[in-house]
Amino acid sequence: MNQINVMTIGKLIEAHRDGDEQKFKAYVNFIAKAYEEQGNDRAANIIRSNYTGDYCEQGKVVLDEAGEL
């Protein structure tokens, strides 16, 4: 079972800083898989879609108070 710890996050940041896209993607997938193994598919999907850029394109729901007409 994959565990997310400070070293994982540090390596993710290091890969980003070094511009190593392959290594960065590997850490993103590692983190997403760890969330899936914990049963948190929503978190895994958010992480993956943020990486691909799909998250910003997904529809968002905005709740506001209903005003008087």
PyMOL commands that set and color helices and strands:
alter all, ss='L'
color gray80, all
select helices_A, chain A and resi 6-18+21-37+41-52+55-57
alter helices_A, ss='H'
color red, helices_A
deselect
rebuild
show_as cartoon
